């Protein structure tokens, strides 16, 4: 079973994405709404991390850099920030992919 860490502070996006991945795809999804909570969960093994950039306690790009120093799995950024510089920076700092919100769940699934 594919295990996903979903790091998202918006409850609507978090809940709908989690529901889709759990119920429609039978993935195991663990949710975190802060960077601190994500770091805590990262002690476990995940196949992919879906990470928002604008988190209440940290920037998702900074969190990605911290995780990359010791944790190795694909990281897909999700953000409402869609300017070219942000997307390129997120990928250069260790992100494997970038989805602009709002995103289609079928597109997300294809990228996973």
Secondary structure, DSSP 8 states (H G I E B T S, - for coil): --EEEEE---HHHHHHHHHIIIIIT--EEEEESSHHHHHHHTTS--SEEEEESB-SSSBHHHHHHHHHTT--SEEEEEES---HHHHHHHHHTT-SEEEESS--HHHHHHH-
